[in-house]
């Protein structure tokens, strides 16, 4: 779930099925009661019809939780944490980072670092287009050691030779 509409749809689907939830967030719904096999299948069907899916594999769920932490960290925080990304993610999920990294790579075929870089580059593009920050301010805001480092990753990710859009 990545949009408010998705969350609204999931809430409505749960209510139609008579399921009580305590939380519906990006990629996660917490249901506060036992779900029968029939209710589980009904929920699965309703979600599939709308293009959403019920995740049941524990590793896939863990990967989605990692992605959620990264998206929140990069896209929605005013500033990125000043600790290592690995330490931040591990603390947020209370799971060993080595295990997280292995599961993430196994499920996605990519690394957590590449996922973070992709989101940081998207955030850099957004900041360039909509804010009035300099390249140096953007590099600092995204925890890059220099504009050159950000520019190098920008080129590797986008294929564009310049950081200026």
C-alpha positions in Angstrom: 0.0 0.0 0.0 1.5 3.3 -1.0 -1.3 5.7 -1.2 -4.1 7.0 1.0 -6.6 5.5 -1.4 -5.1 2.1 -0.9 -5.3 2.5 2.9 -8.9 3.6 2.6 -9.8 0.7 0.4 -8.2 -1.8 2.8 -10.0 -0.3 5.7 -13.4 -0.4 3.9 -12.7 -4.1 2.8 -11.9 -5.1 6.4 -15.1 -3.3 7.7 -17.2 -5.0 5.0 -15.9 -8.4 6.1 -16.6 -7.5 9.7 -12.9 -7.6 10.7 -11.7 -5.1 13.3 -8.3 -3.5 12.8 -6.1 -1.5 15.0 -3.8 -0.1 12.3 -3.7 0.2 8.6 -0.5 1.7 7.3 1.8 1.4 4.3 2.0 -2.3 3.5 0.5 -3.4 6.8 -2.8 -4.0 8.4 -3.1 -5.2 12.0 -6.3 -7.1 12.7 -7.2 -7.4 16.4 -9.0 -10.7 16.3 -8.7 -14.3 15.0 -9.5 -14.6 11.3 -11.2 -17.8 10.1 -10.0 -19.5 7.0 -13.1 -18.3 5.2 -12.5 -14.7 6.2 -8.9 -15.0 5.2 -9.9 -16.2 1.7 -12.5 -13.6 1.3 -10.0 -10.8 2.2 -7.5 -12.3 -0.2 -10.1 -12.3 -3.0 -11.3 -8.8 -2.3 -7.7 -7.4 -2.3 -6.7 -9.3 -5.5 -9.8 -7.9 -7.3 -8.5 -4.4 -6.6 -4.9 -5.1 -7.6 -3.6 -5.6 -4.0 -2.3 -8.7 -2.5 -2.2 -10.3 0.9 1.3 -11.1 1.8 1.7 -14.3 3.7 5.4 -15.3 3.3 7.2 -14.1 6.4 10.3 -13.1 4.4 8.3 -11.1 2.0 6.6 -9.3 4.9 10.0 -8.6 6.4 11.3 -7.1 3.2 8.2 -4.9 2.9 8.8 -3.7 6.5 12.4 -2.9 5.5 11.2 -1.0 2.5 8.7 0.9 4.6 11.4 2.0 7.1 13.6 3.2 4.2 10.8 5.1 2.5 9.8 6.8 5.8 13.5 7.5 6.5 14.3 9.1 3.1 11.0 10.5 1.9 9.2 11.7 5.0 11.8 12.6 7.5 13.0 16.2 7.7 16.5 14.9 8.1 18.1 11.5 7.6 19.4 9.9 10.8 23.0 10.6 11.6 23.7 7.0 12.5 24.6 4.3 9.9 21.6 3.2 7.8 22.2 -0.4 8.8 22.0 0.5 12.5 18.9 2.6 12.0 17.0 -0.1 10.1 18.1 -2.8 12.5 17.0 -0.8 15.5 13.6 0.2 13.9 12.8 -3.4 13.2 14.6 -5.0 16.1 16.2 -7.5 13.7 19.9 -8.2 13.1 21.0 -6.2 10.0 22.9 -9.1 8.5 19.8 -11.2 8.5 17.8 -8.3 7.0 20.3 -7.8 4.3 20.4 -11.5 3.3 16.6 -11.8 3.3 16.2 -8.6 1.3 18.7 -9.7 -1.3 17.2 -13.2 -1.5 13.6 -11.8 -2.1 14.4 -8.7 -4.2 17.5 -9.7 -6.1 19.0 -6.4 -5.0 20.6 -4.9 -1.9 19.3 -2.7 0.8 22.0 -0.2 -0.1 20.8 0.0 -3.7 17.2 0.5 -2.5 18.3 3.4 -0.2 20.4 5.0 -2.9 17.4 4.8 -5.4 15.2 6.6 -2.8 17.8 9.2 -2.0 18.2 10.0 -5.6 14.5 10.3 -6.0 14.4 12.6 -3.0 17.3 14.6 -4.5 15.3 15.0 -7.8 12.3 16.2 -5.8 14.3 18.7 -3.8 15.9 20.0 -7.0 12.6 20.5 -8.7 10.5 21.8 -5.8 12.7 23.4 -3.2 15.1 26.2 -3.3 18.1 24.3 -1.9 21.5 24.3 -3.4 23.3 21.1 -4.5 25.4 21.4 -1.4 22.4 21.7 0.9 20.7 18.7 -0.8 23.9 16.6 -0.4 24.0 17.6 3.3 20.3 16.9 3.8 20.7 13.4 2.3 23.8 12.6 4.3 26.3 12.6 1.4 29.8 13.5 2.2 30.0 15.9 -0.8 28.2 17.1 -3.8 30.6 15.0 -5.9 29.6 11.8 -4.1 25.9 12.6 -4.6 26.6 13.5 -8.3 28.4 10.2 -8.8 25.5 8.2 -7.4 23.0 10.4 -9.3 24.8 9.5 -12.6 25.0 5.8 -11.8 21.3 5.7 -10.9 19.8 7.9 -13.6 22.4 7.8 -16.3 22.4 11.6 -16.4 25.8 13.1 -16.4 24.8 16.1 -14.4 23.2 16.6 -11.1 21.3 19.7 -12.4 18.0 18.8 -13.9 
